[in-house]
Amino acid sequence: MAITASQVNELRQLTGVGMMDCKKALVECDGDMQKAIELLRQKGQKMAAKRADRDANEGCVLAKTVGNRGAIIMLSCETDFVATNAGFVDFTNSIIDTALAQGIVTKDEVMKMDLNGSTVADAITDQIAKIGEKIELAHFETLAAEKVYAYVHPGNRMASIVGLNKAGYDQVGHDLAMQVVAMRPVAIDADSVPQEIKDQELRVAVEKTKEELIGKAVDAALKKAGINPAHVDSEEHMASNCSKGWITEEQVAQARQIKETVAAEKAAQLNENQINQIANGRLNKYFQENTLMEQEYIMESKTKVKEFVAKADKDLRVTGFRRLELGA
């Protein structure tokens, strides 16, 4: 049967798929609109399967609040061209708006959620057919508190939501949400850092401390022997500097011997109490740089976030936060 331009246009309006693909679907389905829609969806499913192993490192990150609830979403795609397209941003907005309106809290629930007559999973498949890129709901997280504030950094690449134990502090909430986006804290304070992260950071600090103490002993021994430590800090440098005449073959051999002997001697003499003291100092510095309350407030130098919050209200507390960033 003959397919009219109005039929093609109607199918395009319903699916967002290109005119030629819509016409082909209608021809294949003898003008049956519902069958054509289903055919295009199957095409989207096949395309999704074909592109499943592609990287989707671009996308749109949004955060919104409704009353005492907030949500943050990352819808991923393959290219920045698609990520910044108004239609893609609108689609992301429609998902988070609907999820917030329905009180949905998990990513799995979002995928099953009704969105304009179809599930979000099917709607994403339709978008894949329309756009021709891998698209996936990478993250969806929520937060509940007495008052939740959201901040989306210009460009929709990173965003945050922050919960407070009191309402009525809109500027504070907004600034804290900006702080979370800008400074990437891992927790509210040291007590809320997961123990596995504390253990890992302490192990790293201990190893780094040992390496530095051994390195200082080796450098001191090299300097005492009249050898510049920078000239022999790697086999590659030793070969290069020797060929340039900056050090001799004898100095290279002597440096190797010193590095091996002194490193072994110093490692055997390391003071565990000293190492633990230095490592714990490094762990405390990690907390200062990576926990929200201990960070320096971005809007006021030499002021910690906890001091900024206390200045607004000594009983004001951050109860939680969520943060998403493309590529993080």
C-alpha positions, 0 to 999 in steps of 0.5 A: 500500500502507498505510504503518505507523508502524513503517516511518515510524519506521524510516526516520526513524531511518535518515535523521534526516528528519522523520516527515511527509517519511519517510511521503511518501517511503515512500508514493511508493516503495510502502514500499520502504525503500531507494528511500525513502532514495534519494528523501530523498537526492535531495531533499537534493541538490536542497535543497543546489543550491537553497541553494548561494548562501546564506551559511553563516557559522555552524558548528562548529569542532573540533580533536583529536589522536591521538598525533603527529597533529592535525586541525582542522575547520570544518563550516559552516551558516547559523544559530547554532541549528543550529551549537549543536545537539548532533546537528550537533556530534556529526556534526562530531565523527564526521567528525574522529574518523574522519579521524584514525583513518584518517590522512586529511590533506586536505579532498578525502580527507575528502569521499570518506571512508566514514562509516557506510556512505556518503561524507562528501559524501553524509552532508552531503547527508543532513544538508541534507535533515534540517536544511534549511540549507546545510551544507558542510565549509569547512576540514579541516587536519592537523598532524604533530609529535613531539607535537601539542596541541589547544584548542577555545574554549568555544562551538566557534567557534574552535580550534587545534592546535600541534606541538612537537618534544618530548613531555612538555610537556602544559601548555606545549602546551595554553597555546600552543594557547590562545595561538594561538586568543586572539592569532591569530598568522600564523606561528611567527616572522618567518622563517616569515612568507610573503614576499608578506605581508612585502612587502605589510605593508612597502608598507602601512607605507611608504604610512602613513609617507608619509601621516603625514609629509605630514599632520604638515607640513599640520597644522603649516602650518594651525596657523601660519595660525591654523586648527584642523586638526580643523575642516578635515580633510574637505570634510564637516567644513569645510561643517559647521563653516562653517555653525556659525560655527566657521570662515569661508569665507575660512579654508575657502578658505585651508585648501584652498590650504594642504592642496594646496600643502604636501602637494605640497611635502612629498611632493616633499621626503620623505626615502626613508631616513627613510621606509624606517627608519620603515616597517621599524620598523613591520614589526618591530612587525607581527612582534612582534604577529603572530608566535607567538614574538614575541607577549606570552604571554597568561598572563604579562605582559611575557613573550614566548612564546619566553621562556615556551617557553625557560623550560620547555626551551631546546631546545623548539620549536614546529614548526607550528600551525593555527588556524580561526575562524568568520567569520575 
